[in-house]
Amino acid sequence: MSHFRFKAKKQTGEIYSAERDAADRYDLYRLIREGGDEMIAAEEKKITKFHTLISLGKGKRGIKTIEKINFARNLGSMLEAGLPLSRALSVLERQAKKKGLKIVLADIIAEIDKGNTFADSLARHSKIFSPLFISMVHAGEQSGTLAQSLKAVSTQMDSAHALERRIRGALMYPAVIIIAMIIVAILMFIFVIPVLMKTFTELNVKLPATTQFILDVSNIIRHQGLWVILGVVIVATLFTWWSRKVSGKKVIHGFLLKIPVIGSLVQEVNAARTARTLSSLLTSGVNVVESITITSAVVQNVHFRAVLDKAQEAIKRGDLMSKIFAEAHTLYPVFFAEMMSVGEETGKMSEMLLGVATYYENDVDQKTKDMSTVIEPFLMILIGGAVGFFAIAMISPMYSLVNAI
């Protein structure tokens, strides 16, 4: 495979320059013609294996979820319109504005030109394209419904991305307020408190416990600040390391489920993700066992993942999948198992799961809006309490000073 720098002319008459991999010059000319353009000049660019690996490495970073959604949706539309796969990919490569995506698409096109399948070409970039994406493409290629599979995976990814955005948006406001409060408090402890404390100390005023507490915290931050930062970094590092282990995930994920309001939100988010992923895979023709395996990788909470693993074993034994979900009613809602049972009886599992996913996604959307409404007064109470505590701590010594006078 050689790397070429070339100049070509579009059907509109626009001349452009680009780079691309091809077997030789003749193969490059063929690829450009298939894309509907006319080659003007081409120059082979010597590139070492090391540089090839570097280029592919660059392609693995900076590709956002929305880019992958648009890629799947646009490619599905082109295939549905009758364009050959290689030509459709070539068009998308030329249209790609981000260099990372352009590099990845060029490599996929080169692999397909070698005779590899589209799914195998995507699998070379497993850090970019998830097992869900690759499996649905593979099923679409096998069944001859690649366009429909690509549209299904784009819809699935879009729904999951929208769900994440809604949750992130609901948590953004309180996070900003809390961070602002912490910054203001640190500045007060460093610059304001020492000035007031110096005055009280010079006047020999007896300090109340609340005032003394604030003074001690201020002294620690001012004189032991570096040690405090180091301690926080060490604790955060250890917590991050522990949270990535199975034991840590079990504790943290279980704790999240027990928090009021948050617990039910986590439950419904995982139920929606499970239902939509399974529905998308089954619609694309992926077998049930493989669908559950992929869904288990998509679901992040280890407790929900354990239920999916049990369901997979149940299917292998010939048991009903809905029975396992019904037994796990503390995790998956009863409605989830009931709809799955109806799907098993009627043979319309994918349709039933799609309805479940839509229901819980809408419910999560409403709950995140409600949560934003509830969080605002809670934050006001928290801010008021902090300001009140600080005010009392500062005013109390003044009363002592007045009494002394």
C-alpha positions in Angstrom: 0.0 0.0 0.0 1.4 3.4 -1.1 0.6 6.9 0.0 -0.1 9.5 -2.6 -0.4 13.3 -2.6 -2.7 14.2 -5.6 -4.6 17.0 -7.2 -8.0 16.4 -8.7 -11.0 18.2 -10.2 -14.6 17.9 -9.0 -17.5 17.7 -11.4 -18.3 21.3 -10.5 -14.9 22.3 -11.8 -13.4 22.9 -8.4 -9.7 21.8 -8.1 -8.5 20.4 -4.8 -5.5 18.7 -3.3 -5.5 15.8 -0.9 -3.6 12.7 0.3 -4.7 9.0 0.1 -3.5 5.4 0.3 -3.7 3.2 -2.8 -2.1 0.0 -4.1 -0.5 1.9 -7.0 -1.1 4.9 -9.3 -3.6 3.0 -11.4 -5.6 2.0 -8.3 -5.6 5.7 -7.2 -6.9 6.9 -10.6 -9.6 4.2 -10.3 -10.7 5.3 -6.8 -10.8 9.0 -7.9 -12.9 8.2 -10.9 -15.3 6.1 -8.8 -15.8 9.1 -6.6 -16.9 11.1 -9.7 -13.7 13.3 -9.9 -11.0 13.7 -12.5 -7.3 13.2 -11.6 -4.9 16.0 -12.6 -1.6 14.9 -11.0 -0.4 12.4 -8.4 2.9 12.1 -6.5 3.8 9.1 -4.4 4.8 10.1 -0.9 7.2 7.7 0.8 5.9 6.8 4.3 7.4 4.4 6.8 5.6 1.9 8.9 6.4 4.1 11.9 4.6 7.1 10.3 1.7 4.9 9.3 1.2 3.8 13.0 1.5 7.5 14.1 -1.2 8.5 11.6 -3.5 5.8 12.7 -2.8 6.8 16.3 -3.8 10.4 15.6 -7.0 9.1 14.1 -7.9 7.3 17.3 -8.2 10.6 19.1 -10.5 13.5 18.7 -13.4 11.6 16.9 -16.5 12.7 18.8 -19.6 10.7 19.2 -21.6 13.1 17.1 -19.2 12.6 14.2 -19.6 8.8 14.4 -23.4 9.2 14.5 -23.3 11.4 11.4 -21.0 9.0 9.7 -23.3 6.1 10.2 -26.4 8.0 9.3 -24.9 9.6 6.1 -23.4 6.3 5.0 -26.7 4.5 5.5 -28.5 7.2 3.4 -26.0 6.9 0.6 -26.2 3.1 0.5 -30.0 3.3 0.5 -29.7 5.7 -2.5 -27.8 3.1 -4.4 -24.2 4.2 -4.1 -21.5 1.5 -3.8 -19.9 1.2 -0.4 -16.4 2.2 -1.6 -17.7 5.3 -3.4 -19.9 6.3 -0.5 -16.9 6.0 1.9 -14.8 8.0 -0.6 -17.3 10.8 -0.6 -17.5 10.9 3.2 -13.7 10.9 3.4 -13.5 14.0 1.1 -16.2 15.7 3.1 -14.7 15.0 6.5 -13.4 18.2 8.1 -11.6 16.6 11.0 -8.2 15.1 10.2 -8.7 12.2 12.6 -11.8 11.0 10.9 -10.3 11.5 7.5 -7.3 9.3 8.4 -9.6 6.5 9.8 -11.8 6.6 6.7 -8.8 6.4 4.4 -7.6 3.3 6.2 -11.0 1.7 6.1 -11.2 2.3 2.3 -7.8 0.8 1.8 -8.8 -2.3 3.8 -12.0 -2.7 1.7 -10.0 -2.3 -1.5 -7.8 -5.2 -0.3 -11.0 -7.4 -0.2 -11.7 -7.2 3.6 -15.3 -6.7 4.8 -16.5 -3.4 6.1 -17.0 -4.9 9.6 -13.4 -6.3 9.6 -12.1 -2.9 8.4 -14.0 -1.2 11.3 -12.6 -3.7 13.8 -9.1 -2.4 13.1 -10.3 0.7 14.9 -12.0 -0.9 17.9 -11.0 2.0 20.1 -13.2 4.3 17.9 -16.0 2.0 16.8 -17.7 0.1 19.7 -18.5 -3.7 19.5 -22.2 -2.6 19.1 -21.3 -0.6 15.9 -19.1 -3.4 14.5 -21.6 -6.2 15.2 -24.5 -4.4 13.7 -22.5 -3.6 10.5 -21.4 -7.3 10.4 -25.1 -8.4 10.7 -26.1 -5.9 8.0 -23.5 -7.2 5.6 -24.5 -10.8 6.2 -28.2 -10.1 5.7 -27.8 -7.6 2.9 -29.4 -4.8 4.9 -26.3 -2.8 5.6 -28.1 0.6 5.0 -30.8 -0.3 7.5 -28.2 -1.5 10.1 -26.3 1.7 9.8 -29.4 3.8 10.2 -30.4 1.7 13.2 -26.9 2.1 14.9 -27.0 5.8 14.3 -30.4 6.1 15.9 -29.2 4.0 18.9 -26.1 6.0 19.3 -28.0 9.3 19.0 -30.5 8.3 21.6 -27.8 7.2 24.0 -25.8 10.4 23.4 -28.9 12.5 24.0 -29.6 10.7 27.2 -26.1 11.3 28.5 -26.3 15.0 27.5 -29.6 15.4 29.4 -28.1 13.9 32.6 -24.9 15.9 32.2 -26.9 19.1 31.7 -28.9 18.4 34.9 -25.7 18.0 36.9 -23.8 20.9 35.4 -25.6 23.7 37.3 -25.1 22.3 40.8 -21.5 21.4 39.9 -20.7 24.9 38.8 -22.3 26.4 41.9 -20.5 24.1 44.3 -17.1 24.7 42.6 -17.7 28.5 42.8 -18.5 28.2 46.5 -15.3 26.2 47.2 -13.2 28.8 45.3 -14.8 31.7 47.2 -14.4 29.9 50.6 -10.7 29.3 49.9 -10.1 32.9 48.9 -11.9 34.0 52.1 -9.7 31.7 54.2 -6.5 33.0 52.6 -7.1 36.7 52.4 -10.1 37.8 54.5 -10.1 35.6 57.7 -6.4 36.4 58.6 -7.1 40.2 58.7 -10.2 39.8 60.9 -8.4 37.3 63.2 -5.4 39.6 63.6 -7.8 42.3 64.9 -9.5 40.0 67.3 -6.2 38.7 68.6 -4.7 42.2 69.2 -7.8 43.1 71.2 -7.5 39.9 73.2 -11.1 38.8 72.5 -12.1 35.3 73.5 -13.1 33.5 70.3 -16.2 31.2 70.2 -15.8 27.6 69.0 -17.2 28.4 65.5 -14.8 31.3 65.0 -11.8 29.3 66.3 -12.8 26.5 63.9 -12.7 28.9 60.9 -9.4 30.3 62.2 -7.9 26.8 62.4 -9.0 25.9 58.9 -7.6 29.2 57.6 -4.2 28.5 59.2 -4.1 25.0 57.8 -4.9 26.3 54.3 -2.3 29.2 54.5 0.6 27.3 56.2 0.0 23.7 55.1 -1.7 24.3 51.7 0.8 22.3 49.7 0.4 19.3 52.0 -3.4 19.6 51.8 -3.3 19.7 48.0 -0.9 16.7 48.0 -3.2 14.8 50.4 -6.2 15.5 48.2 -4.4 14.4 45.1 -3.3 11.1 46.8 -6.8 10.4 48.1 -8.3 11.2 44.6 -5.7 8.9 42.9 -6.3 6.0 45.3 -10.1 6.5 45.0 -9.9 6.5 41.2 -7.7 3.4 41.2 -10.1 1.6 43.6 -13.2 2.7 41.7 -11.9 1.0 38.5 -11.5 -2.4 40.3 -14.4 -4.8 40.4 -14.7 -4.5 44.2 -14.8 -0.7 44.0 -17.3 -0.6 41.2 -19.7 -2.9 43.1 -19.6 -0.6 46.2 -19.9 2.7 44.2 -22.6 1.4 41.8 -24.5 -0.1 44.6 -24.3 3.1 46.6 -25.6 5.1 43.7 -28.7 2.9 43.5 -29.5 3.6 47.2 -29.4 7.4 46.9 -32.9 8.9 46.9 -34.0 10.2 43.4 -30.5 9.4 42.0 -31.1 5.7 42.5 -34.3 5.5 40.5 -32.6 7.7 37.8 -29.7 5.2 37.5 -32.2 2.3 37.4 -34.1 3.8 34.5 -31.0 4.9 32.6 -29.6 1.4 32.6 -33.0 -0.1 31.7 -33.3 2.3 28.8 -29.8 1.6 27.6 -30.3 -2.2 27.9 -33.6 -2.1 26.0 -32.5 0.1 23.2 -29.2 -1.7 22.6 -30.9 -5.1 22.6 -33.6 -3.8 20.3 -31.1 -2.4 17.8 -29.0 -5.5 17.7 -31.9 -7.9 17.3 -33.4 -5.7 14.6 -30.1 -5.9 12.7 -30.2 -9.7 12.8 -27.6 -10.3 15.5 -28.3 -13.5 17.4 -29.7 -13.2 21.0 -26.6 -14.6 22.8 -24.2 -12.2 21.0 -26.7 -9.3 21.5 -26.7 -9.8 25.2 -22.9 -10.0 25.3 -22.6 -6.7 23.5 -25.3 -5.1 25.6 -23.4 -6.2 28.7 -20.4 -4.3 27.5 -22.5 -1.2 26.8 -24.1 -1.2 30.3 -21.6 0.3 32.7 -23.2 -0.6 36.1 -21.7 -3.9 37.2 -25.0 -5.0 39.0 -27.0 -4.6 35.8 -24.2 -6.3 33.9 -24.4 -9.3 36.2 -28.1 -9.7 35.4 -27.3 -9.7 31.6 -24.7 -12.3 32.2 -27.2 -14.5 34.0 -29.7 -13.9 31.1 -27.1 -15.1 28.6 -26.5 -18.3 30.6 -30.3 -18.8 30.8 -30.7 -18.6 27.0 -27.9 -21.1 26.5 -29.8 -23.5 28.8 -33.0 -22.9 26.8 -34.7 -20.9 29.6 -36.7 -17.7 29.1 -34.7 -14.5 29.3 -37.6 -12.6 30.9 -37.5 -14.9 33.9 -34.0 -13.6 34.9 -35.1 -10.0 34.6 -38.2 -10.6 36.6 -36.1 -12.1 39.4 -33.9 -9.0 39.3 -36.8 -6.6 40.0 -34.7 -4.5 42.5 -32.6 -3.5 39.5 -34.7 -3.8 36.3 -38.3 -2.4 36.8 -41.2 -4.9 36.7 -42.5 -3.3 33.5 -39.2 -4.2 31.7 -39.6 -7.9 32.4 -43.3 -7.9 31.6 -42.7 -6.3 28.2 -39.9 -8.7 27.5 -42.1 -11.6 28.4 -44.8 -10.3 25.9 -42.0 -10.0 23.3 -41.0 -13.6 23.8 -44.6 -14.8 23.6 -45.4 -12.8 20.4 -42.0 -13.1 18.7 -41.8 -9.3 18.6 -39.0 -8.8 21.1 -37.2 -6.0 19.3 -40.4 -4.0 19.0 -41.3 -4.4 22.7 -37.8 -3.5 23.8 -37.9 -0.4 21.6 -41.1 0.7 23.3 -39.5 0.1 26.7 -36.5 2.2 25.8 -38.6 5.1 24.5 -40.7 5.0 27.7 -37.8 5.1 30.1 -35.9 7.7 28.0 -38.8 10.0 28.2 -39.2 9.3 31.9 -35.5 10.1 32.5 -35.9 13.3 30.5 -38.7 14.4 32.7 -36.9 13.4 35.9 -33.8 15.3 34.9 -36.0 18.4 34.4 -37.6 17.9 37.8 -34.3 17.3 39.4 -33.0 20.7 38.1 -36.1 22.3 39.7 -35.5 20.6 43.0 -31.8 21.2 43.1 -32.1 25.0 42.9 -33.8 25.5 46.3 -31.5 22.9 47.8 -28.5 24.9 46.6 -30.0 28.1 48.0 -30.4 26.5 51.4 -26.8 25.2 51.2 -25.4 28.6 50.3 -27.6 30.3 52.9 -26.4 27.9 55.6 -22.7 28.4 54.7 -23.1 32.2 54.6 -25.0 32.1 57.9 -22.4 30.0 59.6 -19.6 32.3 58.5 -21.6 35.4 59.5 -22.3 34.1 63.0 -18.6 33.0 63.4 -17.5 36.5 62.5 -20.1 38.5 64.4 -19.8 36.6 67.7 -16.4 37.9 68.7 -17.7 41.5 68.0 -20.4 41.0 70.6 -17.6 39.8 73.0 -15.6 42.9 72.2 -18.6 45.2 72.8 -19.3 43.5 76.2 -15.6 43.8 77.2 -15.7 47.6 76.4 
